[in-house]
Amino acid sequence: MHSLTKKANTMTTPEKSFDYMNSSSSEIVEKLIFNGVKTLNNSLFSGQLGYILYLFESSRLTGDDAREEAETLLYGLFEKINGSTPAFGDYSLANGYAGFSLLVNYLEKQGFIEIDVEDELHQFDLAIANKAIADVKLNNTDFLYGATGYLHYFAERNFSPFIKQHIETLLKRIFENEILDEEGLRFRNAFYHKEPGENNHINLGLAHGNLALGLVFLNLADKDPALHWLRKKAELLADYMIKNLELRTGDDAVIRSLFPSIIRTDGVKCFNKIPVAWCYGDLAICIFLYRIGQFSENNQYHKVAGQIGHLSMKDTFKQLDFVNDPFFCHGSAGIAQLYKSLYQLSNDENYLNHYEFWIDRTNKIIATKYRSKDINDAIEKPEHASLLEGLIGTALVLNSYKSNIDPWKSIFLL
């Protein structure tokens, strides 16, 4: 495993200069979301389902009006699904029926809706399970668009014998494709590739790679003692990530992630230029390592998580040049939520300070990017109302700052 030299725990706290409880920022976001939702599809991460989640979560702060609108939209979507025209283009977590089922299950668990999940989602569960097996055969282990997303959905359900059978079958098929050697464990993702031959590369990201699979393994193990064996698999995944960790040196001044995002078949490592992003970044891997450190007898995972987390914080002001939107995927809101999760796992107040700094930064970006516009005549853009790459994710993070209630983060594996 990669060793790191321990450094003194010194950290400069970024200064906050913006009123991040400012209601005018919330008003801007709400107006832009309202305009953008008119152009949405039905999906979870970029469509109507994300807006429904936003309304239910907003009702914790604003009351019944938002909840009533959410219920109306959700049951309207049920009617579309029961109609003759398909409501979704695929089964994926991001765009399809798995995202719908995940949200319905979440809303029932949170007490927002009353529904017999086992009965209402039974046919979807069968179809999702079949699609998951088909994707595994194709080495599609993608979180947003493949088998890991389906496994995440089943991991969030109550473990009835029916659901557990699907989980066990899917795990068996996934591990038939494992690559395990002295470097550790990893899986290919044939879905996410942009160049010929890239379908054999190893993707370590959260949105599309091995990190998401490792986090789902930990969630499954936490819920069922019979699945504790997945913790060792998670450790082996972490071993591979740490083995390929590359610290920046004096000759490597370019801001980048320290863990590679993709490792090509020729051994070349590709790094992310936004090293603290949710989709590809060091902070999400630190969360994974901290979680492993909670049960592992090897303290190396906890040590590496702390070292990389602190190195990331020391580069905060350099990272500002690359973070120019307030969204969740690779914007300031997602970074804030990552730091909050790191604080909750470690109790290190440096992470809490950086959580508040990035909340502040999110409001600054909103003020700069949107406040100068006449929001009453705002252009109807679907990205304004996207959960992952739009202002719905932003609003969830900002509202959770006010309420300190954020169970929705489980959707993002946080």
C-alpha positions as CSV (number, residue, x, y, z in Angstrom):
1,M,0.0,0.0,0.0
2,H,1.1,3.5,-0.7
3,S,2.7,5.2,2.3
4,L,2.3,8.9,3.1
5,T,4.5,11.0,5.4
6,K,2.5,12.4,8.2
7,K,2.5,16.2,8.4
8,A,1.4,18.5,11.2
9,N,-2.3,19.1,11.4
10,T,-2.2,22.8,10.4
11,M,-4.9,24.3,8.3
12,T,-5.8,27.8,7.2
13,T,-9.6,28.4,7.4
14,P,-10.9,30.2,4.3
15,E,-12.7,33.4,5.1
16,K,-16.4,33.8,4.4
17,S,-17.6,37.1,3.1
18,F,-21.1,36.4,1.8
19,D,-24.3,36.0,3.7
20,Y,-25.1,32.3,2.8
21,M,-28.4,32.5,4.6
22,N,-29.4,35.3,2.2
23,S,-33.0,34.7,1.2
24,S,-32.6,36.5,-2.1
25,S,-30.2,33.8,-3.3
26,S,-32.9,31.2,-2.5
27,E,-35.5,33.2,-4.4
28,I,-33.3,33.4,-7.5
29,V,-32.7,29.6,-7.4
30,E,-36.4,28.9,-6.9
31,K,-37.4,31.1,-9.8
32,L,-34.9,29.6,-12.2
33,I,-35.9,26.1,-11.2
34,F,-39.6,26.9,-11.7
35,N,-38.8,28.3,-15.2
36,G,-36.5,25.4,-16.1
37,V,-38.8,22.6,-15.0
38,K,-41.2,23.4,-17.9
39,T,-38.7,21.8,-20.3
40,L,-37.8,18.7,-18.3
41,N,-38.0,15.0,-19.2
42,N,-39.1,12.5,-16.5
43,S,-35.7,11.4,-15.2
44,L,-34.2,11.5,-11.7
45,F,-30.9,13.2,-12.3
46,S,-31.9,15.6,-15.0
47,G,-35.7,15.7,-15.1
48,Q,-39.1,15.7,-13.4
49,L,-38.3,13.2,-10.7
50,G,-35.5,15.4,-9.4
51,Y,-37.9,18.3,-9.2
52,I,-40.4,16.1,-7.3
53,L,-37.6,15.3,-4.8
54,Y,-36.8,19.0,-4.5
55,L,-40.4,19.8,-3.7
56,F,-40.8,17.2,-1.1
57,E,-37.5,18.2,0.6
58,S,-38.5,21.9,0.4
59,S,-41.7,21.1,2.2
60,R,-39.6,20.4,5.3
61,L,-39.0,24.2,5.4
62,T,-41.9,25.7,3.6
63,G,-44.9,23.5,4.5
64,D,-47.8,21.8,2.7
65,D,-47.9,23.8,-0.6
66,A,-44.7,22.3,-1.9
67,R,-45.7,18.9,-0.7
68,E,-49.1,19.1,-2.4
69,E,-47.5,20.1,-5.7
70,A,-45.0,17.2,-5.4
71,E,-47.8,14.7,-4.7
72,T,-49.7,15.9,-7.8
73,L,-46.7,15.6,-10.0
74,L,-45.7,12.2,-8.7
75,Y,-49.1,10.6,-9.1
76,G,-49.4,12.2,-12.5
77,L,-46.1,10.4,-13.4
78,F,-47.6,7.1,-12.1
79,E,-50.5,7.7,-14.6
80,K,-48.0,8.2,-17.4
81,I,-46.2,5.0,-16.5
82,N,-49.5,3.1,-16.5
83,G,-50.3,4.6,-19.9
84,S,-49.5,3.3,-23.4
85,T,-46.5,5.5,-24.0
86,P,-43.3,4.7,-22.2
87,A,-42.5,7.3,-19.5
88,F,-38.8,6.6,-19.6
89,G,-36.3,5.8,-22.3
90,D,-34.3,3.2,-20.4
91,Y,-34.0,1.5,-17.0
92,S,-30.9,3.4,-15.7
93,L,-30.6,5.2,-12.4
94,A,-30.0,8.5,-14.0
95,N,-32.6,8.4,-16.7
96,G,-35.0,5.5,-16.3
97,Y,-37.2,3.2,-14.2
98,A,-34.5,2.5,-11.6
99,G,-34.3,6.2,-10.8
100,F,-38.1,6.3,-10.5
101,S,-38.2,3.2,-8.2
102,L,-35.3,4.6,-6.1
103,L,-37.2,7.9,-5.5
104,V,-40.5,6.2,-4.7
105,N,-38.8,3.9,-2.2
106,Y,-37.0,7.0,-0.7
107,L,-40.2,9.0,-0.4
108,E,-42.0,6.1,1.3
109,K,-39.1,5.6,3.8
110,Q,-39.1,9.3,4.6
111,G,-42.9,9.3,5.3
112,F,-43.7,11.7,2.4
113,I,-46.0,9.1,0.7
114,E,-48.0,6.1,1.7
115,I,-47.5,3.2,-0.7
116,D,-47.0,-0.5,-0.7
117,V,-43.5,-0.5,-2.2
118,E,-43.2,-4.3,-2.5
119,D,-46.4,-4.5,-4.5
120,E,-46.2,-1.3,-6.6
121,L,-42.6,-1.8,-7.6
122,H,-42.7,-5.6,-8.1
123,Q,-42.8,-5.6,-11.9
124,F,-40.2,-2.8,-12.1
125,D,-37.9,-4.9,-9.8
126,L,-38.1,-7.9,-12.1
127,A,-37.3,-5.8,-15.1
128,I,-34.5,-3.9,-13.4
129,A,-32.9,-7.2,-12.1
130,N,-32.9,-8.6,-15.7
131,K,-31.4,-5.4,-17.1
132,A,-28.7,-5.4,-14.4
133,I,-27.6,-9.0,-15.3
134,A,-27.6,-8.0,-19.0
135,D,-25.4,-5.0,-18.3
136,V,-23.0,-7.0,-16.1
137,K,-22.5,-9.4,-19.1
138,L,-21.5,-6.3,-21.1
139,N,-19.1,-5.1,-18.4
140,N,-21.4,-2.1,-17.8
141,T,-20.7,-1.4,-14.2
142,D,-21.7,2.3,-14.5
143,F,-23.4,4.0,-11.5
144,L,-25.5,6.4,-13.4
145,Y,-26.2,4.2,-16.4
146,G,-25.5,0.6,-15.5
147,A,-25.3,-2.3,-13.1
148,T,-23.9,-0.4,-10.1
149,G,-26.9,2.0,-10.2
150,Y,-29.2,-1.0,-10.2
151,L,-27.4,-2.6,-7.2
152,H,-27.6,0.8,-5.4
153,Y,-31.3,0.8,-5.9
154,F,-31.7,-2.7,-4.5
155,A,-29.4,-1.9,-1.6
156,E,-31.7,1.0,-0.6
157,R,-34.8,-1.3,-0.4
158,N,-35.9,-3.2,2.7
159,F,-34.3,-6.7,2.4
160,S,-37.3,-9.0,1.7
161,P,-36.3,-12.5,0.5
162,F,-37.3,-11.3,-3.0
163,I,-35.0,-8.3,-3.0
164,K,-32.2,-10.2,-1.3
165,Q,-32.3,-12.8,-4.0
166,H,-31.8,-10.2,-6.6
167,I,-28.9,-8.7,-4.7
168,E,-27.2,-12.0,-4.3
169,T,-27.6,-13.0,-7.9
170,L,-26.3,-9.6,-9.1
171,L,-23.3,-9.8,-6.8
172,K,-22.4,-13.3,-8.0
173,R,-22.5,-12.1,-11.7
174,I,-20.5,-8.9,-10.8
175,F,-17.7,-10.9,-9.2
176,E,-17.4,-13.2,-12.2
177,N,-15.8,-10.2,-13.9
178,E,-13.5,-9.1,-11.1
179,I,-9.8,-8.4,-11.7
180,L,-7.8,-9.4,-8.6
181,D,-4.0,-9.5,-8.2
182,E,-1.3,-8.1,-6.0
183,E,-2.4,-4.5,-6.7
184,G,-5.9,-5.1,-5.5
185,L,-9.4,-5.4,-6.9
186,R,-11.0,-3.6,-9.8
187,F,-13.7,-3.9,-12.5
188,R,-14.0,-2.6,-16.0
189,N,-16.7,-0.3,-17.2
190,A,-17.4,-0.8,-20.9
191,F,-20.2,1.8,-20.9
192,Y,-18.3,4.9,-20.2
193,H,-15.8,5.4,-23.0
194,K,-15.0,8.1,-25.5
195,E,-12.2,6.5,-27.6
196,P,-11.7,3.1,-29.3
197,G,-10.5,0.5,-26.8
198,E,-11.4,2.6,-23.8
199,N,-14.1,0.1,-22.8
200,N,-11.3,-2.0,-21.3
201,H,-10.0,0.8,-19.1
202,I,-10.4,1.0,-15.3
203,N,-12.6,3.8,-14.2
204,L,-12.2,4.8,-10.5
205,G,-14.8,7.6,-10.4
206,L,-18.0,7.8,-8.4
207,A,-20.3,8.6,-11.3
208,H,-19.0,5.9,-13.6
209,G,-16.5,3.7,-11.8
210,N,-15.2,1.5,-9.1
211,L,-15.7,4.0,-6.3
212,A,-19.5,3.8,-6.6
213,L,-19.3,0.0,-6.5
214,G,-17.2,0.1,-3.4
215,L,-19.6,2.4,-1.6
216,V,-22.6,0.2,-2.5
217,F,-20.6,-2.8,-1.1
218,L,-20.2,-1.0,2.2
219,N,-23.9,0.0,2.3
220,L,-24.9,-3.6,1.7
221,A,-22.6,-4.9,4.4
222,D,-23.9,-2.3,6.9
223,K,-27.5,-3.5,6.4
224,D,-27.0,-7.3,6.5
225,P,-24.4,-9.3,8.5
226,A,-24.6,-12.0,5.9
227,L,-23.0,-9.6,3.5
228,H,-20.1,-8.5,5.7
229,W,-17.8,-10.4,3.3
230,L,-18.2,-7.4,1.0
231,R,-16.1,-5.3,3.4
232,K,-13.0,-7.3,2.5
233,K,-13.9,-6.7,-1.2
234,A,-14.2,-3.0,-0.5
235,E,-10.7,-3.0,1.2
236,L,-9.3,-4.7,-1.9
237,L,-10.8,-1.9,-4.1
238,A,-9.3,0.7,-1.8
239,D,-5.9,-1.1,-2.0
240,Y,-6.0,-0.7,-5.8
241,M,-6.9,3.0,-5.5
242,I,-4.1,3.7,-3.0
243,K,-1.6,1.7,-5.1
244,N,-2.3,4.2,-7.9
245,L,-2.3,7.3,-5.8
246,E,0.2,9.9,-7.2
247,L,1.0,12.9,-5.1
248,R,2.0,16.1,-6.9
249,T,5.6,17.2,-6.7
250,G,7.3,20.5,-7.3
251,D,7.6,19.7,-11.0
252,D,3.9,18.9,-11.1
253,A,2.3,22.2,-10.3
254,V,-0.9,21.7,-12.4
255,I,-4.0,21.3,-10.2
256,R,-5.3,17.8,-10.6
257,S,-6.8,14.9,-8.6
258,L,-4.3,12.8,-6.7
259,F,-6.2,9.6,-7.4
260,P,-6.5,8.8,-11.1
261,S,-10.0,9.0,-12.6
262,I,-9.2,6.4,-15.3
263,I,-6.3,3.9,-15.8
264,R,-5.9,2.9,-19.4
265,T,-4.9,-0.5,-20.6
266,D,-1.4,0.8,-21.4
267,G,-1.0,1.9,-17.8
268,V,-1.4,5.6,-18.5
269,K,-3.3,7.4,-15.7
270,C,-5.8,10.1,-16.4
271,F,-6.5,12.7,-13.6
272,N,-9.4,15.0,-13.1
273,K,-8.7,18.8,-13.4
274,I,-11.3,19.4,-10.6
275,P,-9.8,17.3,-7.9
276,V,-12.7,17.8,-5.4
277,A,-15.7,17.1,-7.7
278,W,-18.4,14.6,-6.7
279,C,-18.2,12.8,-10.1
280,Y,-14.4,12.3,-10.2
281,G,-12.3,13.6,-7.3
282,D,-10.3,12.9,-4.2
283,L,-12.8,13.8,-1.6
284,A,-15.3,11.1,-2.5
285,I,-12.5,8.5,-2.3
286,C,-11.5,9.9,1.1
287,I,-15.1,9.3,2.2
288,F,-14.7,5.7,1.0
289,L,-11.5,5.3,2.9
290,Y,-12.8,6.8,6.1
291,R,-15.8,4.4,6.0
292,I,-13.4,1.4,5.5
293,G,-11.3,2.7,8.4
294,Q,-14.4,2.4,10.7
295,F,-14.2,-1.4,10.6
296,S,-10.8,-2.3,9.2
297,E,-7.9,-3.5,11.5
298,N,-5.6,-1.7,9.1
299,N,-5.3,2.0,10.1
300,Q,-3.7,2.8,6.7
301,Y,-7.1,3.6,5.2
302,H,-8.0,6.2,7.8
303,K,-4.5,7.7,7.6
304,V,-4.5,8.1,3.8
305,A,-8.0,9.6,3.9
306,G,-6.9,12.2,6.4
307,Q,-3.7,13.0,4.5
308,I,-5.4,13.4,1.1
309,G,-8.3,15.3,2.6
310,H,-5.9,17.8,4.2
311,L,-3.9,18.1,1.0
312,S,-7.1,18.9,-0.9
313,M,-8.0,21.6,1.6
314,K,-4.6,23.3,1.3
315,D,-5.3,23.8,-2.5
316,T,-8.8,25.3,-2.0
317,F,-7.9,28.8,-3.4
318,K,-6.2,27.2,-6.4
319,Q,-9.3,25.1,-7.0
320,L,-11.6,28.2,-7.2
321,D,-10.3,28.9,-10.8
322,F,-11.8,25.5,-12.0
323,V,-15.1,25.6,-10.1
324,N,-17.4,28.0,-11.9
325,D,-20.9,26.7,-11.4
326,P,-22.9,26.1,-8.2
327,F,-24.2,22.6,-9.2
328,F,-23.7,19.2,-7.6
329,C,-21.8,17.1,-10.1
330,H,-18.6,19.1,-10.3
331,G,-19.7,22.4,-8.9
332,S,-19.5,24.2,-5.5
333,A,-22.7,22.7,-4.0
334,G,-21.4,19.1,-4.5
335,I,-18.0,20.0,-3.0
336,A,-19.7,21.5,0.0
337,Q,-21.7,18.3,0.6
338,L,-18.6,16.2,0.3
339,Y,-16.9,18.2,3.0
340,K,-19.9,17.9,5.2
341,S,-19.8,14.1,4.8
342,L,-16.1,14.1,5.6
343,Y,-16.7,16.1,8.8
344,Q,-19.5,13.7,9.9
345,L,-17.1,10.7,9.4
346,S,-14.0,12.2,11.0
347,N,-15.2,15.0,13.4
348,D,-12.3,17.0,11.9
349,E,-13.5,20.6,12.1
350,N,-11.2,21.6,9.2
351,Y,-13.8,19.8,7.0
352,L,-16.6,21.7,8.7
353,N,-14.9,25.0,7.9
354,H,-14.5,24.0,4.3
355,Y,-18.1,22.9,4.1
356,E,-19.2,26.4,5.2
357,F,-16.6,28.0,2.8
358,W,-18.1,26.1,-0.2
359,I,-21.6,27.0,0.9
360,D,-20.5,30.6,0.9
361,R,-18.9,30.1,-2.5
362,T,-22.1,28.6,-3.9
363,N,-24.0,31.8,-3.0
364,K,-21.3,34.0,-4.5
365,I,-21.5,32.1,-7.8
366,I,-25.3,32.5,-7.7
367,A,-25.0,36.2,-7.0
368,T,-22.5,36.7,-9.8
369,K,-24.0,34.4,-12.4
370,Y,-27.7,35.0,-12.0
371,R,-28.6,38.0,-9.9
372,S,-27.9,40.5,-12.6
373,K,-30.6,38.9,-14.8
374,D,-34.3,39.7,-14.6
375,I,-35.4,36.4,-13.1
376,N,-39.0,37.0,-14.0
377,D,-38.0,36.8,-17.6
378,A,-35.4,34.0,-17.1
379,I,-34.8,31.8,-20.1
380,E,-36.4,28.4,-19.7
381,K,-33.3,26.1,-19.6
382,P,-33.5,22.5,-18.5
383,E,-30.2,22.7,-16.8
384,H,-31.7,25.1,-14.3
385,A,-33.9,22.3,-13.0
386,S,-31.4,19.4,-13.2
387,L,-30.6,17.5,-10.0
388,L,-27.1,16.6,-10.9
389,E,-26.0,19.4,-13.2
390,G,-28.4,22.2,-12.3
391,L,-29.9,24.2,-9.5
392,I,-32.0,21.5,-7.9
393,G,-28.9,19.9,-6.5
394,T,-27.8,23.4,-5.4
395,A,-31.1,24.0,-3.7
396,L,-31.0,20.7,-1.8
397,V,-27.6,21.5,-0.4
398,L,-28.5,25.1,0.5
399,N,-31.8,24.1,2.1
400,S,-30.0,21.4,4.1
401,Y,-27.6,23.9,5.4
402,K,-30.5,25.8,6.9
403,S,-32.3,22.7,8.2
404,N,-29.4,20.3,8.8
405,I,-31.6,17.6,7.4
406,D,-30.1,15.8,4.4
407,P,-31.2,12.1,4.0
408,W,-31.5,12.8,0.3
409,K,-27.7,12.5,0.1
410,S,-28.0,8.7,0.0
411,I,-29.2,9.0,-3.6
412,F,-25.7,10.3,-4.4
413,L,-24.0,7.6,-2.3
414,L,-23.0,10.0,0.5
